[in-house]
Amino acid sequence: MPCSSPKTAGLISSHINNTHERYYNNVADDDISTQEHIDRAVAVSVHERSIANVMKGCSIPAALSWHLVDDVYIPVNCDGKFHWVLVVVELNRRLIRVYNSSIGTRKQQHYEEIKKLSWMLPSYLLDSGFFGKNERTIWPELDAYKDKQTGTLLESHVPFNIEYVQGIMQQEEDSMDCGLYVATFAEFLSNQLVIPPDNDGHLANYLRNRYAALLWRYGSDKFKGGYISENDDPPKPKGQFTTPTEQDFVNID
């Protein structure tokens, strides 16, 4: 079952873009100083630690590491424009499936952000210790991760395969409903439902009203419960430290 939160997993897309820029796009690296190299390395290490933390479950509200789930949902902003797609990383199949609601891109071309994800994921799965955690799935023994000629674990430079999902609901041209569709795709997939086509737009209108009602209900329940944070539950009280007195100390000879 997919267990990763789309909201939190989406942070990984930003980190991937920054690390990809460091390793692949800096064509003028030979012309920069040693200090600039050091500064860039320090900057990218922050993003690399964040990627590892996400994969290990340290940055996911469900507190689940990637080796404990089948699929990871990642909302991806495409080409820096106001368009979002849902990317589902199917770990068992070593596959990235893209759910795109845009009619204008029905003849699909790989977005740069998704290509970056496919290239960088193998390296960070390896670096995070993903393949050594086999209590649920023995990842190195899956055919998707084996070199067909040698039978050994695929090298980290081999990208994930990318597949665009066809026959799913599409937003109207020039509309700004991509966020609605990303949420809908995630909900349908989480509930193991088939995503239907939506040729007349009626389903989109229904979903828009439904999500608006759910958000209103969520806000109303929080207000009635006296919640003051953006979390589902009230914040926990902060721990307090009391300086011990001399009588509290135990002397060990």
C-alpha positions as CSV (number, residue, x, y, z in Angstrom):
1,M,0.0,0.0,0.0
2,P,1.2,3.5,-0.7
3,C,2.2,5.0,2.6
4,S,4.0,8.2,1.9
5,S,2.4,11.6,2.3
6,P,2.2,13.6,-1.0
7,K,2.8,16.8,0.9
8,T,5.9,15.7,2.6
9,A,7.4,13.6,-0.1
10,G,7.0,16.6,-2.4
11,L,10.0,18.2,-0.6
12,I,12.3,15.6,-2.1
13,S,11.6,17.0,-5.6
14,S,13.2,20.3,-4.6
15,H,16.2,18.6,-3.0
16,I,16.7,16.5,-6.1
17,N,16.7,19.5,-8.4
18,N,19.4,21.2,-6.3
19,T,21.6,18.1,-6.2
20,H,21.2,17.5,-9.9
21,E,22.2,21.0,-10.6
22,R,25.4,20.5,-8.6
23,Y,26.4,17.2,-10.3
24,Y,25.2,17.6,-13.8
25,N,24.6,21.2,-14.8
26,N,27.7,23.1,-13.7
27,V,29.6,23.1,-17.0
28,A,31.9,25.9,-15.8
29,D,33.2,24.0,-12.7
30,D,36.7,24.0,-14.1
31,D,36.8,27.8,-13.9
32,I,35.8,28.2,-10.3
33,S,38.1,28.4,-7.3
34,T,38.7,25.8,-4.7
35,Q,36.8,27.8,-2.2
36,E,33.8,28.0,-4.5
37,H,34.0,24.2,-4.9
38,I,33.9,23.8,-1.1
39,D,31.0,26.2,-0.7
40,R,29.0,24.3,-3.3
41,A,29.8,21.0,-1.7
42,V,28.6,22.3,1.7
43,A,25.4,23.6,0.2
44,V,24.6,20.4,-1.7
45,S,25.3,18.3,1.4
46,V,22.4,19.9,3.2
47,H,20.1,18.7,0.4
48,E,21.6,15.3,0.4
49,R,21.0,14.9,4.2
50,S,17.4,15.9,3.6
51,I,17.0,13.4,0.9
52,A,18.4,10.6,3.1
53,N,16.2,11.7,6.0
54,V,13.1,11.5,3.8
55,M,14.0,8.0,2.6
56,K,14.7,6.9,6.1
57,G,11.3,8.1,7.3
58,C,12.7,10.9,9.5
59,S,10.8,13.6,7.6
60,I,7.5,11.8,6.9
61,P,4.5,12.3,9.3
62,A,3.8,8.5,9.1
63,A,7.3,7.9,10.3
64,L,7.8,5.1,7.7
65,S,11.1,4.5,5.9
66,W,10.9,3.9,2.1
67,H,11.9,0.3,2.5
68,L,8.7,-0.4,4.4
69,V,6.3,0.8,1.6
70,D,5.6,-0.2,-2.0
71,D,4.9,3.3,-3.5
72,V,5.9,6.8,-2.8
73,Y,3.8,9.8,-3.9
74,I,5.6,12.9,-5.0
75,P,3.8,16.0,-6.4
76,V,6.2,17.6,-9.0
77,N,6.1,21.1,-10.3
78,C,6.8,21.0,-14.1
79,D,9.3,23.3,-15.8
80,G,8.9,26.0,-13.1
81,K,5.4,26.8,-14.4
82,F,2.0,26.6,-12.7
83,H,1.4,22.9,-13.5
84,W,1.7,20.0,-11.1
85,V,1.7,16.3,-11.8
86,L,1.6,13.3,-9.4
87,V,4.6,11.1,-9.6
88,V,4.3,7.6,-8.1
89,V,7.6,5.9,-7.4
90,E,6.8,2.1,-7.6
91,L,9.8,0.8,-5.7
92,N,9.0,-2.9,-6.4
93,R,9.2,-2.3,-10.1
94,R,11.9,0.4,-10.1
95,L,9.5,2.5,-12.0
96,I,8.3,6.1,-12.0
97,R,4.6,6.5,-13.1
98,V,3.5,10.0,-14.0
99,Y,-0.2,11.0,-13.6
100,N,-0.6,14.2,-15.7
101,S,-3.9,15.9,-16.0
102,S,-2.9,18.4,-18.7
103,I,-4.6,18.0,-22.1
104,G,-1.9,20.1,-23.7
105,T,0.7,17.5,-22.9
106,R,-1.2,14.4,-23.9
107,K,1.6,13.6,-26.4
108,Q,3.9,13.2,-23.5
109,Q,7.5,14.5,-23.3
110,H,9.5,13.8,-20.2
111,Y,9.6,16.9,-17.9
112,E,13.1,17.8,-16.8
113,E,12.2,17.5,-13.1
114,I,11.0,13.9,-13.7
115,K,14.1,13.0,-15.6
116,K,16.2,14.4,-12.8
117,L,14.3,12.3,-10.3
118,S,14.9,9.1,-12.4
119,W,18.6,9.7,-12.6
120,M,19.2,10.7,-8.9
121,L,17.0,8.3,-7.1
122,P,19.2,5.2,-7.5
123,S,22.2,6.9,-6.0
124,Y,20.3,8.2,-3.0
125,L,18.6,4.8,-2.4
126,L,22.1,3.3,-2.3
127,D,23.6,6.0,-0.1
128,S,20.7,5.9,2.4
129,G,21.2,2.2,3.1
130,F,17.9,1.3,1.4
131,F,19.1,-2.0,-0.1
132,G,20.5,-3.3,3.3
133,K,17.1,-3.1,5.0
134,N,15.4,-6.4,4.1
135,E,13.0,-7.1,6.9
136,R,10.0,-6.5,4.6
137,T,11.3,-6.9,1.1
138,I,14.7,-8.2,0.0
139,W,15.3,-5.4,-2.5
140,P,18.5,-6.7,-4.1
141,E,16.8,-9.9,-5.1
142,L,14.0,-8.3,-7.0
143,D,14.4,-8.7,-10.8
144,A,13.8,-5.0,-11.3
145,Y,17.0,-4.2,-9.4
146,K,19.2,-6.9,-11.0
147,D,21.5,-6.5,-14.0
148,K,20.1,-8.9,-16.6
149,Q,23.6,-10.0,-17.7
150,T,25.4,-10.4,-14.4
151,G,22.5,-10.9,-12.0
152,T,24.1,-8.3,-9.6
153,L,22.6,-5.1,-8.2
154,L,22.2,-2.5,-10.9
155,E,24.7,0.3,-10.8
156,S,23.5,3.6,-9.4
157,H,24.0,5.4,-12.7
158,V,21.1,3.3,-14.2
159,P,18.0,5.6,-14.0
160,F,14.5,4.5,-13.0
161,N,12.2,3.8,-15.9
162,I,9.5,6.4,-16.5
163,E,5.9,5.7,-17.7
164,Y,3.1,8.1,-18.4
165,V,-0.3,6.8,-17.4
166,Q,-3.0,7.1,-20.1
167,G,-6.8,7.2,-20.1
168,I,-7.2,9.1,-16.9
169,M,-9.3,12.2,-16.2
170,Q,-7.9,15.4,-17.8
171,Q,-8.4,19.0,-16.8
172,E,-9.9,21.5,-19.3
173,E,-7.4,23.4,-21.4
174,D,-6.1,26.6,-19.9
175,S,-7.6,25.7,-16.5
176,M,-5.6,25.9,-13.3
177,D,-7.1,22.7,-11.8
178,C,-3.9,20.7,-11.7
179,G,-3.8,20.7,-7.8
180,L,-7.3,19.3,-7.7
181,Y,-6.3,16.5,-10.0
182,V,-3.0,15.7,-8.1
183,A,-5.1,15.3,-4.9
184,T,-7.7,13.2,-6.7
185,F,-5.1,10.9,-8.3
186,A,-3.5,10.4,-4.9
187,E,-6.8,9.7,-3.2
188,F,-7.9,7.2,-5.9
189,L,-4.6,5.4,-5.9
190,S,-4.4,5.2,-2.1
191,N,-7.9,3.6,-2.0
192,Q,-6.9,1.2,-4.8
193,L,-9.5,2.7,-7.1
194,V,-9.3,2.9,-10.9
195,I,-8.9,6.6,-12.0
196,P,-11.7,7.1,-14.6
197,P,-11.7,9.5,-17.6
198,D,-13.8,12.6,-17.2
199,N,-14.9,13.7,-20.7
200,D,-17.6,16.2,-19.7
201,G,-16.0,17.8,-16.6
202,H,-18.8,16.8,-14.3
203,L,-16.5,14.7,-12.1
204,A,-14.1,17.6,-11.7
205,N,-16.9,19.8,-10.5
206,Y,-18.0,17.2,-8.0
207,L,-14.5,16.7,-6.6
208,R,-13.9,20.4,-6.3
209,N,-17.1,20.8,-4.2
210,R,-16.2,17.7,-2.2
211,Y,-12.7,18.8,-1.3
212,A,-14.1,22.3,-0.4
213,A,-16.6,20.6,2.0
214,L,-13.9,18.4,3.5
215,L,-11.6,21.4,4.1
216,W,-14.5,23.4,5.7
217,R,-15.3,20.4,7.9
218,Y,-11.6,20.0,8.9
219,G,-11.3,23.7,9.8
220,S,-14.6,23.6,11.7
221,D,-13.6,20.5,13.8
222,K,-10.2,22.2,14.6
223,F,-12.0,25.3,15.8
224,K,-14.4,23.4,17.9
225,G,-11.6,21.3,19.4
226,G,-9.6,24.4,20.3
227,Y,-6.7,23.5,18.1
228,I,-4.2,26.3,17.5
229,S,-1.7,24.7,15.2
230,E,-1.7,23.5,11.6
231,N,-1.2,19.9,12.8
232,D,-4.0,17.4,13.2
233,D,-3.6,17.4,16.9
234,P,-2.9,20.2,19.4
235,P,0.8,20.8,20.0
236,K,2.4,18.8,22.8
237,P,3.5,20.8,25.9
238,K,7.2,21.5,25.9
239,G,9.2,19.7,28.4
240,Q,10.6,21.7,31.4
241,F,14.0,21.2,33.0
242,T,14.3,21.8,36.7
243,T,17.8,22.3,38.2
244,P,18.4,19.5,40.8
245,T,19.2,20.4,44.3
246,E,22.1,19.0,46.2
247,Q,19.8,16.4,47.9
248,D,19.0,15.0,44.4
249,F,22.6,14.1,43.6
250,V,23.9,10.6,44.3
251,N,27.5,10.2,45.1
252,I,29.3,7.2,43.8
253,D,32.6,6.4,45.4
